[in-house]
Amino acid sequence: MAGSLAGMVSTIVTYPTDLIKTRLIVQNLLEPSYRGILHAFSTVYQQEGFLALYRGVSLTVLGALPFSAGSLLVYMNLEKLWNGPRDRFSPLQNFVNVCLAAAVTQTLSFPFDTVKRKMQAQSPHLPHHGGVDVRFSGAADCFRQIVKAQGVLALWNGLTANLLKIVPYFGVMFGTFEFCKRICLYQNGYIVSPLSYKLTPGVDQSLKPQELREFKKFFKTGQLKSKKPTL
């Protein structure tokens, strides 16, 4: 819950930069409407108002629902795929797991991203309405107009390019996270190698790092460090 709320707040705070990025990408270089980031911010604010900077933000929030559901769906079935517990996966298995989860979640949530981008790009103050190929009055109408003009599959236009960016991104990010976690477990003596989750024989995995260090020290010196009372 805390992570979801933090993600939602950060998305809302930084959303105007995403809209400006889209405007700068889609503008015609032969008829540029913006000279740069700051000029784009000021122009959108002056011509369309403050709320225009948040056009399509609701699609980002709604898109998070299938994204979360897809992640949960994949991770709940990983044990069946590999016939083993998730905390004992190899680095390659972790990489494949994350790539699968990213592919599924991006595919499920991509229609929301398609509509969001069109809402960000469209503006009556831009040449050809920002180059958007359909006219709409809101998010729901944008969905309808896309399906009516181009068919349902048009909601997934650009999915392949998006997957080529997102899938390896998440794979490398979470693969690095798992490797760093194994290094920490190895340094604290819980596992025998940073390359696997093989447990160190005779080590109580429920002990905290400080307790484990004191336990090892006791076996070496026969003395435990006394703790000062906290009350």
N, CA and C of each residue as an Amber inpcrd file, in Angstrom:
protein
   693
   0.8300000  -1.2030000   0.0000000   0.0000000   0.0000000   0.0000000
   0.8710000   1.2640000   0.0000000   1.8970000   1.2660000   0.8750000
   2.7830000   2.4300000   0.9620000   3.5300000   2.6390000  -0.3530000
   3.9960000   1.5260000  -0.9510000   4.7090000   1.6330000  -2.2190000
   3.8140000   2.1490000  -3.3310000   2.5570000   1.6730000  -3.3620000
   1.6120000   2.1240000  -4.3880000   1.3140000   3.6110000  -4.2420000
   1.1100000   4.0390000  -2.9890000   0.8180000   5.4480000  -2.7350000
   2.0050000   6.3260000  -3.1090000   3.2120000   5.8650000  -2.7610000
   4.4130000   6.6330000  -3.1010000   4.5730000   6.7460000  -4.6150000
   4.3150000   5.6430000  -5.3230000   4.4100000   5.6660000  -6.7750000
   3.3890000   6.5960000  -7.4020000   2.1710000   6.6120000  -6.8420000
   1.1200000   7.4790000  -7.3710000   1.4700000   8.9540000  -7.1690000
   1.9650000   9.2790000  -5.9770000   2.3290000  10.6670000  -5.6820000
   3.4680000  11.1350000  -6.5900000   4.4920000  10.2890000  -6.7420000
   5.6290000  10.6690000  -7.5870000   5.2030000  10.8310000  -9.0450000
   4.2600000   9.9900000  -9.4920000   3.7590000  10.1050000 -10.8620000
   3.0380000  11.4250000 -11.0780000   2.1920000  11.8010000 -10.1140000
   1.4350000  13.0450000 -10.2290000   2.3680000  14.2540000 -10.2130000
   3.3740000  14.2060000  -9.3470000   4.2960000  15.3400000  -9.2280000
   5.1070000  15.5350000 -10.5120000   5.5510000  14.4370000 -11.1080000
   6.4360000  14.5290000 -12.2820000   5.6910000  14.4440000 -13.6120000
   4.3670000  14.2890000 -13.5820000   3.6140000  14.0690000 -14.8160000
   3.7750000  15.1930000 -15.8450000   3.7880000  16.4690000 -15.4450000
   3.9520000  17.5250000 -16.4520000   5.2020000  17.3530000 -17.3100000
   6.2780000  16.8250000 -16.7480000   7.4880000  16.6140000 -17.5500000
   7.2610000  15.5430000 -18.6070000   6.4120000  14.5610000 -18.2940000
   6.0980000  13.5180000 -19.2700000   5.2900000  14.0940000 -20.4230000
   4.3460000  14.9740000 -20.0950000   3.5470000  15.6110000 -21.1500000
   4.4320000  16.4810000 -22.0450000   5.3320000  17.2420000 -21.4400000
   6.2310000  18.0940000 -22.2260000   7.1250000  17.2460000 -23.1130000
   7.5920000  16.1240000 -22.6080000   8.4190000  15.2280000 -23.4180000
   7.6600000  14.7720000 -24.6580000   6.3910000  14.3960000 -24.4690000
   5.5750000  13.9580000 -25.6030000   5.3880000  15.0850000 -26.6100000
   5.1150000  16.2910000 -26.1260000   4.9200000  17.4300000 -27.0320000
   6.1860000  17.7010000 -27.8530000   7.3390000  17.6160000 -27.2130000
   8.5940000  17.8770000 -27.9210000   8.9010000  16.7880000 -28.9450000
   8.4770000  15.5520000 -28.6430000   8.7280000  14.4450000 -29.5690000
   7.8720000  14.5700000 -30.8240000   6.5910000  14.9000000 -30.6410000
   5.6610000  14.8580000 -31.7720000   5.6370000  16.1480000 -32.5910000
   6.2390000  17.2340000 -32.0970000   6.1530000  18.4820000 -32.8540000
   6.9240000  18.3850000 -34.1700000   6.4090000  19.0710000 -35.1580000
   7.0110000  19.0990000 -36.4890000   8.1960000  20.0640000 -36.4920000
   9.3710000  19.5580000 -36.8440000  10.5610000  20.4080000 -36.8540000
  10.4710000  21.5210000 -37.8940000   9.6430000  21.3140000 -38.9310000
   9.4680000  22.3540000 -39.9420000   8.5440000  23.4580000 -39.4440000
   7.6770000  23.1160000 -38.4730000   6.7780000  24.0900000 -37.8610000
   6.8670000  23.9600000 -36.3430000   8.0100000  24.2120000 -35.7440000
   8.1640000  23.9920000 -34.2970000   7.3030000  24.9540000 -33.4820000
   6.6350000  24.3980000 -32.4910000   5.8150000  25.2130000 -31.5970000
   6.5570000  25.5570000 -30.3120000   7.5810000  24.7670000 -29.9950000
   8.3280000  24.9730000 -28.7540000   9.8250000  25.0270000 -29.0600000
  10.5160000  25.9370000 -28.3780000  11.9550000  26.0900000 -28.5840000
  12.7750000  25.2530000 -27.6020000  12.1200000  24.7090000 -26.6050000
  12.8160000  23.9100000 -25.6070000  11.8810000  23.5490000 -24.4710000
  12.4430000  22.9580000 -23.4290000  11.6210000  22.4760000 -22.3170000
  10.9130000  23.6220000 -21.6020000  11.6540000  24.6440000 -21.1980000
  11.0540000  25.7550000 -20.4540000  10.0380000  26.5060000 -21.3050000
  10.3520000  26.6970000 -22.5830000   9.4070000  27.3760000 -23.4710000
   8.1390000  26.5450000 -23.6410000   8.2800000  25.2240000 -23.6910000
   7.1110000  24.3460000 -23.8100000   6.2430000  24.4370000 -22.5640000
   6.8720000  24.4210000 -21.3910000   6.1180000  24.5640000 -20.1400000
   5.3270000  25.8640000 -20.1300000   5.9940000  26.9670000 -20.4090000
   5.3280000  28.2670000 -20.3430000   4.2490000  28.4060000 -21.4080000
   4.4870000  27.8700000 -22.6010000   3.5090000  27.9690000 -23.6860000
   2.2500000  27.1710000 -23.3770000   2.4280000  25.9380000 -22.9170000
   1.2680000  25.1080000 -22.5660000   0.4780000  25.7640000 -21.4420000
   1.1750000  26.2770000 -20.4500000   0.5050000  26.9170000 -19.3130000
  -0.2720000  28.1560000 -19.7530000   0.3230000  28.9900000 -20.5880000
  -0.3190000  30.2310000 -21.0110000  -1.4690000  29.9890000 -21.9840000
  -1.3030000  29.0430000 -22.9060000  -2.3160000  28.8210000 -23.9370000
  -3.4400000  27.8980000 -23.4780000  -3.1070000  26.8970000 -22.6650000
  -4.0860000  25.8560000 -22.3460000  -4.4350000  25.7580000 -20.8680000
  -3.6780000  26.4400000 -20.0160000  -3.9720000  26.4200000 -18.5920000
  -3.1620000  25.3730000 -17.8400000  -3.1690000  25.5020000 -16.5120000
  -2.3690000  24.6140000 -15.6630000  -2.7990000  23.1590000 -15.7860000
  -4.1120000  22.9030000 -15.8330000  -4.6030000  21.5210000 -15.8780000
  -4.1960000  20.7970000 -17.1580000  -3.8710000  21.5510000 -18.2000000
  -3.4310000  20.9100000 -19.4440000  -2.1390000  20.1340000 -19.2390000
  -1.3440000  20.5370000 -18.2640000  -0.1010000  19.8240000 -17.9660000
  -0.3700000  18.4350000 -17.3940000  -1.6110000  18.2060000 -16.9430000
  -1.9850000  16.9060000 -16.3720000  -2.9850000  16.1630000 -17.2540000
  -3.0620000  16.5320000 -18.5110000  -3.9800000  15.8630000 -19.4250000
  -3.5430000  14.4060000 -19.6170000  -4.4400000  13.4750000 -19.2780000
  -4.1430000  12.0560000 -19.4130000  -3.5830000  11.4060000 -18.1680000
  -3.4550000  12.1610000 -17.0690000  -2.8660000  11.5800000 -15.8550000
  -3.7290000  10.4600000 -15.2890000  -5.0530000  10.5420000 -15.4950000
  -5.9340000   9.4790000 -14.9910000  -5.6330000   8.1490000 -15.6630000
  -5.1820000   8.1860000 -16.9280000  -4.8440000   6.9490000 -17.6350000
  -3.6210000   6.2890000 -17.0160000  -2.7030000   7.1010000 -16.5070000
  -1.5210000   6.5520000 -15.8430000  -1.9170000   5.8090000 -14.5790000
  -2.8360000   6.3970000 -13.8130000  -3.2960000   5.7560000 -12.5770000
  -4.0660000   4.4830000 -12.8910000  -4.9700000   4.5370000 -13.8860000
  -5.7420000   3.3500000 -14.2560000  -4.8450000   2.2660000 -14.8420000
  -3.8230000   2.6680000 -15.5890000  -2.9090000   1.6940000 -16.1760000
  -2.0980000   0.9430000 -15.1480000  -1.9810000   1.5170000 -13.9540000
  -1.2320000   0.8400000 -12.8920000  -1.9640000  -0.3990000 -12.3930000
  -3.2920000  -0.4510000 -12.5630000  -4.0680000  -1.6040000 -12.0860000
  -3.7360000  -2.8710000 -12.8650000  -3.8550000  -2.8940000 -14.2090000
  -3.4470000  -4.1060000 -14.9320000  -1.9540000  -4.3750000 -14.8100000
  -1.1500000  -3.3240000 -14.6230000   0.2900000  -3.5260000 -14.4420000
   0.5420000  -4.3310000 -13.1690000  -0.1140000  -3.9460000 -12.0690000
   0.0510000  -4.6650000 -10.8020000  -0.5350000  -6.0620000 -10.8860000
  -1.7180000  -6.1910000 -11.5210000  -2.3520000  -7.5040000 -11.6490000
  -1.4940000  -8.4460000 -12.4810000  -0.8990000  -7.9260000 -13.5550000
  -0.0370000  -8.7590000 -14.3900000   1.1960000  -9.2250000 -13.6520000
   1.7920000  -8.3370000 -12.8610000   2.9660000  -8.7180000 -12.0670000
   2.6150000  -9.8280000 -11.0960000   1.4830000  -9.6780000 -10.4080000
   1.0590000 -10.6890000  -9.4430000   0.7730000 -12.0100000 -10.1320000
   0.1150000 -11.9680000 -11.2830000  -0.2210000 -13.1820000 -12.0250000
   1.0320000 -13.9580000 -12.4040000   2.0400000 -13.2590000 -12.8920000
   3.2770000 -13.9310000 -13.3070000   4.0140000 -14.5020000 -12.1140000
   4.2080000 -13.7000000 -11.0820000   4.9940000 -14.1520000  -9.9430000
   4.3270000 -15.2770000  -9.1710000   2.9950000 -15.3330000  -9.1810000
   2.3020000 -16.4270000  -8.4960000   2.5180000 -17.7620000  -9.1970000
   2.8810000 -17.7170000 -10.4730000   3.0460000 -18.9550000 -11.2410000
   4.5030000 -19.2850000 -11.5500000   5.4350000 -18.5250000 -11.0000000
   6.8460000 -18.7880000 -11.2730000   7.3140000 -20.1050000 -10.6690000
   6.7910000 -20.4500000  -9.4810000   7.1850000 -21.7070000  -8.8530000
   6.7670000 -22.8950000  -9.7200000   5.6120000 -22.7870000 -10.3670000
   5.1630000 -23.8640000 -11.2520000   6.0550000 -23.9420000 -12.4910000
   6.5100000 -22.7830000 -12.9600000   7.3430000 -22.7580000 -14.1590000
   8.7040000 -23.4030000 -13.9180000   9.3050000 -23.1100000 -12.7690000
  10.6570000 -23.5930000 -12.4800000  10.6840000 -24.7840000 -11.5230000
   9.5280000 -25.1710000 -10.9920000   9.4630000 -26.2860000 -10.0370000
  10.3980000 -26.0660000  -8.8440000  10.3380000 -24.8770000  -8.2770000
  11.1740000 -24.5690000  -7.1230000  10.7290000 -23.2730000  -6.4770000
  11.1490000 -23.0260000  -5.2260000  10.7690000 -21.7890000  -4.5290000
  11.4300000 -20.5730000  -5.1520000  10.7540000 -19.4310000  -5.1050000
  11.2520000 -18.2180000  -5.7410000  12.5540000 -17.7160000  -5.1340000
  12.7570000 -17.9700000  -3.8240000  13.9650000 -17.4570000  -3.1830000
  15.1990000 -18.3040000  -3.4720000  15.0680000 -19.3120000  -4.3500000
  16.2190000 -20.1500000  -4.6890000  16.5100000 -20.1280000  -6.1940000
  15.9910000 -19.1290000  -6.8810000  16.2150000 -19.0310000  -8.3170000
  17.6490000 -18.5970000  -8.6100000  18.1790000 -19.0670000  -9.7400000
  19.5080000 -18.6590000 -10.2000000  19.4150000 -17.2600000 -10.8090000
  20.5660000 -16.5960000 -11.0490000  20.5300000 -15.2750000 -11.6970000
  19.8170000 -15.3040000 -13.0460000  20.0300000 -16.3640000 -13.8290000
  19.3600000 -16.4670000 -15.1250000  17.8550000 -16.6070000 -14.9470000
  17.4420000 -17.4170000 -13.9680000  16.0120000 -17.5810000 -13.7140000
  15.3870000 -16.2650000 -13.2740000  16.0730000 -15.5240000 -12.4100000
  15.5530000 -14.2310000 -11.9740000  15.4140000 -13.2730000 -13.1480000
  16.3930000 -13.2820000 -14.0520000  16.3450000 -12.4030000 -15.2220000
  15.1520000 -12.7600000 -16.1080000  14.9680000 -14.0640000 -16.3670000
  13.8500000 -14.5170000 -17.1940000  12.5240000 -14.1840000 -16.5220000
  12.4430000 -14.3760000 -15.2030000  11.2140000 -14.0960000 -14.4670000
  10.7970000 -12.6410000 -14.6210000  11.7530000 -11.7530000 -14.4190000
  11.4480000 -10.3260000 -14.4960000  11.0730000  -9.9270000 -15.9170000
  11.7620000 -10.4740000 -16.9030000  11.4390000 -10.1650000 -18.3010000
  10.0290000 -10.6270000 -18.6570000   9.6470000 -11.8180000 -18.1850000
   8.2940000 -12.3190000 -18.4250000   7.2570000 -11.4200000 -17.7620000
   7.5260000 -11.0470000 -16.5090000   6.5890000 -10.1850000 -15.7920000
   6.4500000  -8.8400000 -16.4890000   7.5720000  -8.2710000 -16.9320000
   7.5310000  -6.9760000 -17.6130000   6.7660000  -7.0660000 -18.9270000
   6.9720000  -8.1510000 -19.6720000   6.2840000  -8.3180000 -20.9560000
   4.7760000  -8.4310000 -20.7620000   4.3630000  -9.2330000 -19.7740000
   2.9260000  -9.4230000 -19.5190000   2.2820000  -8.1230000 -19.0600000
   2.9110000  -7.4650000 -18.0890000   2.3120000  -6.2530000 -17.5300000
   2.2600000  -5.1180000 -18.5450000   3.2950000  -4.9820000 -19.3600000
   3.2890000  -3.9370000 -20.3750000   2.2260000  -4.1940000 -21.4320000
   2.0380000  -5.4590000 -21.7890000   1.0210000  -5.8030000 -22.7830000
  -0.3740000  -5.5000000 -22.2590000  -0.6230000  -5.8080000 -20.9840000
  -1.9390000  -5.5680000 -20.3930000  -2.2480000  -4.0780000 -20.2550000
  -1.2550000  -3.2950000 -19.8980000  -1.4940000  -1.8810000 -19.6080000
  -1.2400000  -0.9530000 -20.7950000  -0.7530000  -1.4840000 -21.9130000
  -0.3430000  -0.6280000 -23.0240000  -1.4790000   0.2010000 -23.6310000
  -2.7220000  -0.3010000 -23.7440000  -3.7900000   0.5470000 -24.2860000
  -3.9670000   1.8520000 -23.5200000  -3.7820000   1.8130000 -22.2040000
  -3.8820000   3.0430000 -21.4170000  -2.7680000   4.0160000 -21.8050000
  -1.5870000   3.4800000 -22.0810000  -0.4620000   4.3260000 -22.4780000
  -0.6990000   4.9340000 -23.8580000  -1.3100000   4.1500000 -24.7570000
  -1.6170000   4.6580000 -26.0990000  -2.5590000   5.8510000 -26.0320000
  -3.6250000   5.7080000 -25.2560000  -4.6010000   6.7930000 -25.1200000
  -3.9740000   7.9880000 -24.4110000  -3.1680000   7.7160000 -23.3990000
  -2.5150000   8.8090000 -22.6710000  -1.6440000   9.6430000 -23.6040000
  -0.8610000   8.9860000 -24.4530000   0.0230000   9.7140000 -25.3650000
  -0.7680000  10.5740000 -26.3450000  -1.8830000  10.0580000 -26.8240000
  -2.6980000  10.8410000 -27.7520000  -3.3100000  12.0510000 -27.0500000
  -3.7200000  11.8620000 -25.7850000  -4.2750000  12.9810000 -25.0280000
  -3.2040000  14.0290000 -24.7430000  -1.9860000  13.5780000 -24.4850000
  -0.8960000  14.5150000 -24.2360000  -0.5490000  15.3190000 -25.4860000
  -0.5660000  14.6500000 -26.6270000  -0.1170000  15.2880000 -27.8670000
  -1.1590000  16.2240000 -28.4580000  -2.4550000  15.8850000 -28.3240000
  -3.4930000  16.6780000 -28.9890000  -3.6560000  18.0510000 -28.3460000
  -3.7170000  19.0630000 -29.1810000  -3.9590000  20.4250000 -28.7110000
  -4.4640000  21.2680000 -29.8720000  -5.5120000  22.0620000 -29.6570000
  -6.0070000  22.9320000 -30.7320000  -5.0240000  24.0510000 -31.0770000
  -4.0330000  24.2620000 -30.2400000  -3.0530000  25.3230000 -30.4740000
  -1.8570000  24.8430000 -31.2910000  -1.8160000  23.5440000 -31.6060000
  -0.7070000  22.9860000 -32.3720000  -1.1260000  22.7320000 -33.8160000
  -0.1940000  22.8020000 -34.7580000  -0.5290000  22.4750000 -36.1550000
  -1.0480000  21.0490000 -36.2640000  -2.1500000  20.8770000 -36.9880000
  -2.7490000  19.5580000 -37.2000000  -3.1140000  18.8820000 -35.8720000
  -3.4620000  19.7100000 -34.8760000  -3.8520000  19.2010000 -33.5510000
  -2.7810000  18.3010000 -32.9380000  -1.5370000  18.6190000 -33.1880000
  -0.4510000  17.8380000 -32.6110000  -0.1360000  16.5670000 -33.3610000
  -0.7120000  16.4100000 -34.5450000  -0.4440000  15.2160000 -35.3410000
  -1.2120000  13.9910000 -34.9030000  -2.1830000  14.1530000 -34.0040000
  -2.9860000  13.0160000 -33.5420000  -3.9820000  12.6360000 -34.6270000
  -4.0900000  11.3350000 -34.9080000  -4.8830000  10.8720000 -36.0500000
  -6.3660000  10.7080000 -35.7600000  -6.8100000  10.9460000 -34.5220000
  -8.2340000  10.8870000 -34.1950000  -8.5980000  12.1190000 -33.3750000
  -9.8760000  12.5030000 -33.4200000 -10.3580000  13.6260000 -32.6310000
 -11.2330000  13.0810000 -31.5130000 -11.0620000  13.6220000 -30.3170000
 -11.7930000  13.0930000 -29.1570000 -11.9820000  14.2000000 -28.1320000
 -12.8920000  13.9460000 -27.2000000 -13.2060000  14.9400000 -26.1660000
 -12.7420000  14.5210000 -24.7820000 -12.2640000  13.2950000 -24.6440000
 -11.8230000  12.8100000 -23.3400000 -11.2380000  11.4190000 -23.4650000
 -10.8800000  10.8330000 -22.3290000 -10.2250000   9.5220000 -22.3350000
 -11.1300000   8.4380000 -22.9120000 -12.3700000   8.3550000 -22.4110000
 -13.2910000   7.3230000 -22.8860000 -13.5850000   7.5020000 -24.3740000
 -13.7780000   8.7510000 -24.7930000 -14.0510000   9.0140000 -26.2070000
 -12.8340000   8.6830000 -27.0650000 -11.6430000   8.8780000 -26.5230000
 -10.4220000   8.5410000 -27.2630000 -10.3500000   7.0410000 -27.5160000
 -10.6690000   6.2420000 -26.4970000 -10.7270000   4.7880000 -26.6780000
 -11.6890000   4.4320000 -27.8150000 -12.8930000   5.0180000 -27.7630000
 -13.9190000   4.7050000 -28.7620000 -13.4770000   5.1060000 -30.1620000
 -12.9110000   6.2870000 -30.3010000 -12.5220000   6.7790000 -31.6200000
 -11.3830000   5.9590000 -32.2260000 -10.4520000   5.5210000 -31.3960000
  -9.3500000   4.6870000 -31.9010000  -9.8820000   3.3660000 -32.4190000
 -10.7390000   2.7150000 -31.6210000 -11.3110000   1.4230000 -32.0210000
 -12.1830000   1.5860000 -33.2580000 -12.9690000   2.6620000 -33.3040000
 -13.8650000   2.8980000 -34.4360000 -13.0880000   3.1500000 -35.7200000
 -12.0090000   3.9200000 -35.6370000 -11.2700000   4.3070000 -36.8410000
 -10.2620000   3.2580000 -37.2940000  -9.6420000   2.5500000 -36.3530000
  -8.5240000   1.6730000 -36.7130000  -8.6520000   0.2440000 -36.1950000
  -9.6470000  -0.0190000 -35.3560000  -9.7940000  -1.3630000 -34.8110000
  -9.1620000  -1.4970000 -33.4310000  -9.5090000  -2.5800000 -32.7460000
  -9.0510000  -2.7960000 -31.3690000  -7.5310000  -2.8940000 -31.2890000
  -6.9250000  -3.5640000 -32.2550000  -5.4730000  -3.7710000 -32.2100000
  -4.6890000  -2.4670000 -32.2860000  -5.3350000  -1.3910000 -32.7290000
  -4.6450000  -0.0980000 -32.7930000  -4.2690000   0.4020000 -31.4040000
  -4.9560000  -0.1070000 -30.3830000  -4.6160000   0.2700000 -29.0090000
  -3.2380000  -0.2430000 -28.6070000  -2.7320000  -1.2220000 -29.3610000
  -1.4060000  -1.7940000 -29.0620000  -0.3580000  -1.3750000 -30.0940000
  -0.6480000  -0.3510000 -30.8940000   0.3510000   0.1470000 -31.8440000
   1.5950000   0.6330000 -31.0970000   2.7520000   0.1530000 -31.5010000
   3.9910000   0.5510000 -30.8360000   4.3990000  -0.3380000 -29.6840000
   3.6360000  -1.4210000 -29.4500000   3.9440000  -2.3020000 -28.3160000
   5.3190000  -2.9440000 -28.4530000   5.6590000  -3.3870000 -29.6620000
   6.9450000  -4.0700000 -29.8570000   8.1160000  -3.1750000 -29.4750000
   8.0950000  -1.9330000 -29.9290000   9.1750000  -0.9990000 -29.5820000
   9.2270000  -0.7550000 -28.0830000   8.0530000  -0.6790000 -27.4630000
   8.0030000  -0.4680000 -26.0190000   8.5830000  -1.6540000 -25.2630000
   8.2780000  -2.8710000 -25.7240000   8.8080000  -4.0660000 -25.0650000
  10.3230000  -4.1440000 -25.2070000  10.8420000  -3.7410000 -26.3650000
  12.2890000  -3.7620000 -26.5700000  13.0130000  -2.8290000 -25.6050000
  12.3010000  -1.8260000 -25.1070000  12.8930000  -0.9160000 -24.1250000
  12.6490000  -1.3980000 -22.6910000  11.3980000  -1.7510000 -22.3890000
  11.0060000  -2.0360000 -21.0100000  11.5290000  -3.3720000 -20.5090000
  11.4250000  -4.4260000 -21.3350000  11.7730000  -5.7770000 -20.8680000
  13.2290000  -5.8720000 -20.4210000  14.2160000  -5.4900000 -21.2540000
  15.5970000  -5.5630000 -20.7630000  15.8680000  -4.5930000 -19.6220000
  15.1610000  -3.4600000 -19.6000000  15.3420000  -2.4920000 -18.5130000
  15.0110000  -3.1240000 -17.1680000  13.8250000  -3.7400000 -17.0860000
  13.4310000  -4.3850000 -15.8330000  14.2950000  -5.6030000 -15.5410000
  14.6800000  -6.3350000 -16.5920000  15.5210000  -7.5080000 -16.3910000
  16.8530000  -7.1480000 -15.7620000  17.5050000  -6.1130000 -16.2880000
  18.7990000  -5.6800000 -15.7440000  18.6270000  -5.0810000 -14.3510000
  17.5780000  -4.2820000 -14.1580000  17.3800000  -3.6170000 -12.8750000
  17.1650000  -4.6220000 -11.7440000  16.2120000  -5.5490000 -11.9380000
  15.9270000  -6.5040000 -10.8750000  16.9940000  -7.5880000 -10.7820000
  17.6500000  -7.9020000 -11.9020000  18.7670000  -8.8400000 -11.8390000
  19.9000000  -8.2790000 -10.9950000  20.1820000  -6.9840000 -11.1690000
  21.2020000  -6.3170000 -10.3570000  20.7860000  -6.2670000  -8.8940000
  19.4910000  -6.0200000  -8.6540000  18.9790000  -5.9940000  -7.2820000
  19.1830000  -7.3420000  -6.5910000  18.8370000  -8.4280000  -7.2850000
  18.9920000  -9.7580000  -6.6990000  20.4620000 -10.0760000  -6.4460000
  21.3380000  -9.6770000  -7.3570000  22.7620000  -9.9520000  -7.1750000
  23.3100000  -9.1840000  -5.9750000  22.9280000  -7.9200000  -5.8430000
  23.3710000  -7.1220000  -4.6910000  22.8370000  -7.7030000  -3.3850000
  21.6100000  -8.2240000  -3.4280000  21.0480000  -8.8370000  -2.2270000
  21.8390000 -10.0770000  -1.8260000  22.2370000 -10.8800000  -2.8290000
  23.0330000 -12.0720000  -2.5230000  24.4080000 -11.6990000  -1.9640000
  24.9890000 -10.6090000  -2.4690000  26.2750000 -10.1580000  -1.9350000
  26.1420000  -9.8010000  -0.4550000  25.0560000  -9.1060000  -0.1110000
  24.8250000  -8.7450000   1.2930000  24.6320000  -9.9880000   2.1530000
  23.8610000 -10.9610000   1.6530000  23.6510000 -12.2030000   2.4040000
  24.9600000 -12.9610000   2.5780000  25.7950000 -12.9470000   1.5300000
  27.0890000 -13.6320000   1.6060000  28.0170000 -12.9360000   2.5950000
  28.0670000 -11.6030000   2.5500000  28.9270000 -10.8540000   3.4580000
  28.5280000 -11.0610000   4.9160000  27.2410000 -11.2680000   5.1600000
  26.7580000 -11.4860000   6.5260000  26.7700000 -12.9530000   6.9370000
  27.1740000 -13.8360000   6.0070000  27.3630000 -15.2340000   6.3590000
  26.1560000 -16.1340000   6.2160000  25.1000000 -15.6680000   5.5550000
  23.8970000 -16.4900000   5.4320000  23.9970000 -17.5080000   4.2980000
  24.7420000 -17.1820000   3.2400000  24.8810000 -18.0830000   2.0970000
  26.3670000 -18.3040000   1.8140000  26.6640000 -19.3620000   1.0590000
  28.0600000 -19.7520000   0.8470000  28.6960000 -19.0310000  -0.3320000
  27.8840000 -18.4320000  -1.2110000  28.4290000 -17.7660000  -2.3890000
  27.4730000 -16.6750000  -2.8610000  27.9960000 -15.5510000  -3.3660000
  27.1160000 -14.5090000  -3.9040000  26.4830000 -14.8860000  -5.2340000
  26.8710000 -16.0310000  -5.7850000  26.3380000 -16.4660000  -7.0750000
  25.1330000 -17.3840000  -6.9360000  24.7670000 -17.7470000  -5.7180000
  23.6140000 -18.6220000  -5.5100000  23.0140000 -18.3400000  -4.1400000
  21.8610000 -18.9600000  -3.8960000  21.2090000 -18.8160000  -2.5990000
  21.4390000 -20.0480000  -1.7170000  22.4970000 -20.8060000  -1.9690000
  22.7950000 -21.9760000  -1.1570000  23.1330000 -21.5390000   0.2620000
  22.3770000 -22.0520000   1.2350000  22.5130000 -21.6090000   2.6170000
  23.8020000 -22.1160000   3.2430000  24.3620000 -21.3170000   4.1310000
  25.5440000 -21.7280000   4.8810000  25.1380000 -22.7800000   5.9020000
  25.7750000 -23.9530000   5.9060000  25.4060000 -25.0130000   6.8530000
  25.5550000 -24.5500000   8.3020000  24.5700000 -24.9010000   9.1230000
  24.6360000 -24.6090000  10.5480000  24.2830000 -23.1960000  10.9380000
  23.8320000 -22.3680000   9.9880000  23.4940000 -20.9780000  10.2910000
  21.9830000 -20.8360000  10.4100000  21.5490000 -20.2880000  11.5360000
  20.1270000 -20.0290000  11.7480000  19.7270000 -18.8160000  10.9060000
  18.9190000 -19.0490000   9.8750000  18.5530000 -17.9760000   8.9460000
  17.6350000 -16.9320000   9.5700000  17.0890000 -17.2360000  10.7620000
  16.2020000 -16.2740000  11.4210000  16.9760000 -15.2220000  12.2140000
  18.3000000 -15.4410000  12.4030000  19.1100000 -14.4880000  13.1560000
  19.3380000 -13.2100000  12.3530000  19.3460000 -12.0860000  13.0400000
  19.6890000 -10.8240000  12.4060000  21.2010000 -10.7630000  12.2110000
  21.6940000  -9.9190000  11.2740000  23.1400000  -9.8570000  11.0150000
  23.9820000  -9.6500000  12.2670000  23.5610000  -8.7280000  13.1550000
  24.3230000  -8.4730000  14.3740000  24.3160000  -9.6920000  15.2820000
  23.1660000 -10.3600000  15.3800000  23.0740000 -11.5660000  16.2060000
  23.9500000 -12.6780000  15.6470000  23.9830000 -12.7810000  14.3170000
  24.8080000 -13.8140000  13.6920000  26.2920000 -13.5520000  13.9410000
  26.6960000 -12.2830000  13.8770000  28.0930000 -11.9570000  14.1490000
  28.4620000 -12.2700000  15.5940000  27.5560000 -11.9650000  16.5210000
  27.8100000 -12.2760000  17.9270000  27.8690000 -13.7840000  18.1470000
  27.0250000 -14.5120000  17.4220000  27.0010000 -15.9660000  17.5530000
  28.3230000 -16.5710000  17.0780000  28.8340000 -16.0600000  15.9390000
  30.1160000 -16.5530000  15.4310000  31.2530000 -16.1930000  16.3850000
  31.1800000 -14.9900000  16.9430000  32.2150000 -14.5580000  17.8810000
  32.2260000 -15.4360000  19.1230000  31.0470000 -15.8640000  19.5470000
  30.9490000 -16.7280000  20.7270000  31.6640000 -18.0510000  20.4950000
  31.5050000 -18.6150000  19.2980000  32.1600000 -19.8860000  18.9960000
  33.6830000 -19.7320000  18.9430000  34.1440000 -18.5230000  18.5840000
  35.5910000 -18.3040000  18.5090000  36.2040000 -18.0010000  19.8730000
  35.5130000 -17.1740000  20.6610000  36.0830000 -16.7060000  21.9300000
  35.4250000 -17.3220000  23.1490000  34.2220000 -17.8670000  22.9770000
  33.5000000 -18.4200000  24.1180000  32.8140000 -17.3640000  24.9500000
  32.7800000 -16.1040000  24.4770000  32.1540000 -15.0200000  25.2180000
  31.1850000 -14.2670000  24.3170000  30.0550000 -13.9240000  24.8840000
  29.0790000 -13.1110000  24.1730000  29.1480000 -11.6840000  24.6830000
  29.0440000 -10.7250000  23.7690000  29.0560000  -9.3260000  24.1650000
  27.7500000  -8.9850000  24.8530000  27.8350000  -8.4790000  26.0570000
  26.6310000  -8.1450000  26.8130000  25.9870000  -6.9020000  26.2410000
  24.6700000  -6.9060000  26.1950000  23.9410000  -5.7620000  25.6670000
  23.5020000  -4.8520000  26.7980000  23.5930000  -3.5520000  26.5630000
  23.1400000  -2.5990000  27.5540000  21.6170000  -2.5440000  27.5410000
  20.9960000  -2.4030000  28.7000000  19.5340000  -2.3180000  28.7410000
  19.0440000  -1.0830000  27.9980000  17.9340000  -1.2320000  27.3110000
  17.3890000  -0.1240000  26.5160000  16.3560000   0.6870000  27.2700000
  15.9410000   0.2140000  28.4320000  14.9380000   0.9380000  29.2140000
  15.5770000   1.5830000  30.4360000
